[in-house]
């Protein structure tokens, strides 16, 4: 495994976590 990849993974996870958070908030606001 490339060291660069292991450094990128947490960043991607954070990105998707915030993305899901925004999406779930949008859905909650709709209902």
Rosetta blueprint (number, residue, H / E / L):
1 X L
2 X L
3 X H
4 X H
5 X H
6 X H
7 X H
8 X H
9 X H
10 X H
11 X H
12 X H
13 X H
14 X H
15 X H
16 X H
17 X H
18 X H
19 X H
20 X H
21 X H
22 X H
23 X H
24 X H
25 X H
26 X H
27 X H
28 X H
29 X H
30 X H
31 X L
